[in-house]
Amino acid sequence: MSALSLALPTRAGRGAFGKVVLNEARLTSRQPIAPIAGIAIPVVLLVIFGELPVFHRTAPDFGGLDPFDAYMPILVVFSLAMLALLGLSVPLASYRELGVLRRLSTTPVPPSWLLAAQGLVQICQALAATAIVMVAGIVAFGAPVPKSLDGFAIALVLSIAGLIPIGLTIAAVARTANAASVIGRIAFFPMMFFAGLWLPRALMPPVLLDISNYTPLGAAVQAMQASMLQGFPPVAPLLVLGGYAVAFGYLAKRFFRWE
């Protein structure tokens, strides 16, 4: 959010900002397509994978891992990407299309509060989705508890920090909600490919794996998987995620239009 130079509310304005957040949460609940896709689909996939015996057999092709364990971080980043690329960008583009941002500029409520509120709602949903997937995977299907909880938390925070600015950039350049939806989907599917949804990273040839390591979702999966199965994640994927946060934060700030 700092990428957009958000004017954070003062102590006196926190009550008003809280009402903006609650209003955005209510509006999101009335149009829950992205939240449902970002939470329900990963949970459904989790149950399907968890019930397949073949996913709980150690596979040499997966680097000696159970396929189910390998897919856990992929399902987490599926949620994060869906919420950031579609759940955040589409409403903001819709607000510009309908003139909401322009009208807000004539009121005491800064338009930046609306961006902050939408971002906060999506971050809360992302954390909830992550908690549901992780707890269900560990409790119901025997997935391992992350060996480095600190490392997993850092990987999660940096993943969110890297994806939210991408969603804001899409909202910045899209003139309509439909355009934001199309751009978000066009970005989502290649990113999920390099995250390993269709071809797990362990099965990727070296060229594709190298590309994956430098994509936001590939780096996120790499960092989360390392924290779950090995220990504190390596520095490289964390730096990649930080780089996306800085680069797309700048682009969002540079191109965001209020009208």
C-alpha positions as CSV (number, residue, x, y, z in Angstrom):
1,M,0.0,0.0,0.0
2,S,2.9,2.4,0.6
3,A,3.5,2.1,-3.1
4,L,0.5,4.2,-3.7
5,S,1.5,6.7,-1.0
6,L,-1.6,5.9,1.0
7,A,-2.6,8.5,3.6
8,L,-3.0,6.4,6.6
9,P,-5.8,7.6,8.9
10,T,-4.8,9.6,12.0
11,R,-6.0,8.5,15.4
12,A,-9.1,10.7,14.9
13,G,-9.9,9.2,11.5
14,R,-9.5,5.6,12.4
15,G,-13.2,5.2,13.2
16,A,-14.1,6.5,9.8
17,F,-11.5,4.3,8.1
18,G,-12.9,1.3,10.0
19,K,-16.3,2.0,8.5
20,V,-14.8,2.1,5.0
21,V,-13.2,-1.3,5.6
22,L,-16.5,-2.7,6.9
23,N,-18.3,-1.3,3.9
24,E,-15.7,-2.9,1.5
25,A,-16.0,-6.2,3.3
26,R,-19.8,-6.1,2.9
27,L,-19.6,-5.3,-0.8
28,T,-17.1,-8.1,-1.3
29,S,-19.5,-10.6,0.4
30,R,-22.2,-9.5,-2.0
31,Q,-20.1,-10.3,-5.0
32,P,-18.1,-13.3,-3.8
33,I,-16.9,-14.7,-7.1
34,A,-13.2,-14.0,-6.5
35,P,-13.3,-14.9,-2.8
36,I,-15.1,-18.2,-3.6
37,A,-12.6,-19.0,-6.3
38,G,-9.7,-18.0,-4.1
39,I,-10.8,-20.1,-1.1
40,A,-13.3,-22.8,-2.2
41,I,-11.4,-24.0,-5.2
42,P,-8.1,-24.6,-3.4
43,V,-10.0,-26.4,-0.6
44,V,-11.8,-28.6,-3.1
45,L,-8.5,-29.5,-4.8
46,L,-7.0,-30.1,-1.3
47,V,-9.8,-32.6,-0.6
48,I,-9.5,-34.3,-4.0
49,F,-5.7,-34.6,-3.7
50,G,-5.9,-35.7,-0.1
51,E,-8.3,-38.5,-0.9
52,L,-6.2,-39.9,-3.7
53,P,-3.9,-42.7,-2.4
54,V,-1.4,-42.1,-5.2
55,F,-0.8,-38.6,-3.8
56,H,0.4,-40.0,-0.5
57,R,3.1,-42.3,-1.9
58,T,6.7,-41.1,-2.1
59,A,7.5,-40.4,-5.7
60,P,11.1,-40.3,-7.0
61,D,10.0,-37.9,-9.7
62,F,9.0,-35.5,-7.0
63,G,12.4,-35.5,-5.4
64,G,11.4,-38.2,-2.9
65,L,8.3,-36.1,-1.7
66,D,4.7,-37.1,-1.5
67,P,2.9,-35.4,-4.3
68,F,0.4,-34.1,-1.7
69,D,3.1,-32.4,0.2
70,A,4.5,-30.8,-3.0
71,Y,1.1,-29.5,-3.8
72,M,0.3,-27.8,-0.5
73,P,2.2,-24.6,-1.2
74,I,0.8,-24.5,-4.8
75,L,-2.7,-24.5,-3.4
76,V,-1.7,-21.7,-1.0
77,V,-0.4,-19.5,-3.8
78,F,-3.4,-20.3,-5.9
79,S,-5.5,-18.6,-3.3
80,L,-3.1,-15.6,-3.0
81,A,-3.0,-15.1,-6.7
82,M,-6.7,-15.3,-7.3
83,L,-7.4,-12.8,-4.5
84,A,-4.7,-10.4,-5.6
85,L,-5.1,-10.5,-9.3
86,L,-8.9,-10.6,-9.5
87,G,-10.3,-10.0,-6.0
88,L,-8.4,-6.7,-5.7
89,S,-8.1,-5.4,-9.3
90,V,-11.7,-5.9,-10.5
91,P,-13.5,-3.9,-7.7
92,L,-11.0,-1.0,-8.0
93,A,-11.3,-0.8,-11.8
94,S,-15.1,-0.9,-11.3
95,Y,-14.9,2.0,-8.8
96,R,-13.0,4.1,-11.4
97,E,-15.4,3.0,-14.2
98,L,-18.4,4.1,-12.1
99,G,-16.8,7.3,-11.0
100,V,-16.6,6.3,-7.3
101,L,-13.0,7.3,-7.0
102,R,-13.6,10.7,-8.6
103,R,-16.6,11.4,-6.3
104,L,-14.6,10.4,-3.3
105,S,-12.0,13.1,-4.1
106,T,-14.7,15.8,-3.4
107,T,-15.4,14.4,0.1
108,P,-13.4,14.4,3.3
109,V,-12.7,10.7,2.8
110,P,-9.4,10.4,0.8
111,P,-9.7,8.0,-2.2
112,S,-6.5,6.3,-0.9
113,W,-8.5,5.0,2.0
114,L,-10.6,3.0,-0.4
115,L,-7.5,1.4,-1.9
116,A,-6.2,0.6,1.6
117,A,-9.6,-0.8,2.7
118,Q,-9.8,-3.1,-0.4
119,G,-6.2,-4.2,0.1
120,L,-6.9,-5.0,3.8
121,V,-10.0,-7.0,2.9
122,Q,-8.1,-9.0,0.4
123,I,-5.1,-9.6,2.7
124,C,-7.5,-10.9,5.4
125,Q,-9.1,-13.2,2.9
126,A,-5.6,-14.4,1.8
127,L,-4.6,-15.1,5.4
128,A,-7.9,-17.0,6.1
129,A,-7.5,-19.0,2.9
130,T,-3.9,-19.9,3.9
131,A,-5.0,-20.9,7.4
132,I,-7.8,-23.1,6.0
133,V,-5.6,-24.9,3.5
134,M,-2.7,-25.4,5.9
135,V,-4.8,-26.5,8.9
136,A,-7.0,-28.8,6.8
137,G,-4.0,-30.3,5.1
138,I,-2.1,-31.0,8.4
139,V,-5.1,-32.2,10.4
140,A,-7.1,-34.1,7.9
141,F,-4.5,-35.4,5.4
142,G,-1.3,-35.6,7.4
143,A,0.7,-32.8,5.7
144,P,3.8,-31.9,7.6
145,V,3.8,-28.9,10.0
146,P,6.3,-26.4,8.5
147,K,9.7,-27.0,9.9
148,S,10.4,-23.3,10.0
149,L,7.2,-21.4,11.1
150,D,9.2,-18.1,10.9
151,G,10.4,-18.9,7.4
152,F,6.9,-19.8,6.3
153,A,5.5,-16.6,7.8
154,I,8.1,-14.5,6.0
155,A,7.5,-16.4,2.7
156,L,3.8,-15.8,3.1
157,V,4.1,-12.1,3.9
158,L,6.5,-11.5,1.0
159,S,4.3,-13.5,-1.3
160,I,1.3,-11.2,-0.4
161,A,3.6,-8.1,-0.7
162,G,4.7,-9.2,-4.1
163,L,1.2,-10.1,-5.5
164,I,-0.8,-7.2,-4.1
165,P,1.1,-4.6,-6.2
166,I,0.6,-6.7,-9.3
167,G,-3.2,-6.5,-8.6
168,L,-2.9,-2.8,-8.1
169,T,-1.0,-2.4,-11.3
170,I,-3.7,-4.3,-13.2
171,A,-6.3,-2.0,-11.6
172,A,-4.2,1.0,-12.5
173,V,-4.0,0.2,-16.3
174,A,-7.5,-1.3,-16.8
175,R,-10.1,1.1,-17.9
176,T,-13.1,-1.1,-16.9
177,A,-13.9,-4.0,-14.6
178,N,-14.1,-6.4,-17.5
179,A,-10.7,-5.3,-18.7
180,A,-9.2,-5.9,-15.2
181,S,-10.8,-9.3,-15.2
182,V,-9.4,-10.3,-18.6
183,I,-5.9,-9.0,-17.7
184,G,-6.0,-10.7,-14.3
185,R,-6.9,-14.0,-15.9
186,I,-4.3,-13.7,-18.6
187,A,-1.7,-13.1,-15.9
188,F,-3.1,-15.8,-13.6
189,F,-2.8,-18.9,-15.7
190,P,0.8,-18.6,-16.9
191,M,1.8,-17.7,-13.3
192,M,0.0,-20.8,-12.0
193,F,1.8,-22.9,-14.6
194,F,5.2,-21.8,-13.4
195,A,3.9,-22.3,-9.8
196,G,3.6,-26.0,-10.7
197,L,-0.2,-26.5,-10.8
198,W,-0.2,-28.5,-14.0
199,L,3.5,-29.5,-14.2
200,P,5.0,-29.7,-10.7
201,R,8.3,-27.9,-10.3
202,A,10.1,-31.1,-9.5
203,L,9.2,-32.4,-13.0
204,M,10.1,-29.2,-14.9
205,P,13.1,-29.3,-17.2
206,P,15.9,-27.0,-16.1
207,V,14.9,-24.2,-18.5
208,L,11.3,-24.0,-17.2
209,L,12.5,-24.4,-13.6
210,D,14.9,-21.5,-14.0
211,I,12.0,-19.4,-15.4
212,S,9.8,-20.5,-12.5
213,N,12.3,-19.4,-10.0
214,Y,12.0,-15.8,-11.2
215,T,8.2,-15.7,-11.4
216,P,6.3,-14.5,-8.3
217,L,4.4,-17.7,-7.8
218,G,7.3,-19.9,-8.6
219,A,9.4,-18.1,-6.0
220,A,6.6,-18.2,-3.5
221,V,6.2,-22.0,-3.9
222,Q,9.9,-22.5,-3.7
223,A,10.1,-20.4,-0.4
224,M,7.1,-22.0,1.2
225,Q,8.0,-25.6,0.2
226,A,11.5,-25.1,1.7
227,S,10.1,-23.7,4.9
228,M,7.7,-26.6,5.2
229,L,10.1,-29.5,4.4
230,Q,13.6,-28.3,5.0
231,G,13.9,-25.2,7.3
232,F,14.3,-21.5,6.7
233,P,13.8,-20.8,3.0
234,P,16.8,-19.8,0.8
235,V,17.4,-16.1,0.3
236,A,17.0,-16.1,-3.5
237,P,13.2,-16.6,-3.7
238,L,12.6,-14.1,-0.9
239,L,14.6,-11.5,-2.9
240,V,12.6,-12.3,-6.0
241,L,9.4,-11.7,-4.1
242,G,10.8,-8.5,-2.6
243,G,11.8,-7.3,-6.1
244,Y,8.3,-7.8,-7.4
245,A,6.9,-5.8,-4.5
246,V,9.2,-2.9,-5.2
247,A,8.9,-3.0,-9.0
248,F,5.1,-3.4,-9.3
249,G,4.6,-1.0,-6.3
250,Y,6.4,1.6,-8.4
251,L,4.3,0.8,-11.5
252,A,1.1,1.0,-9.6
253,K,2.0,4.3,-8.1
254,R,3.2,5.6,-11.5
255,F,0.1,4.6,-13.5
256,F,-2.8,4.6,-11.1
257,R,-5.5,7.0,-12.2
258,W,-8.3,8.2,-9.9
259,E,-10.6,9.1,-12.8
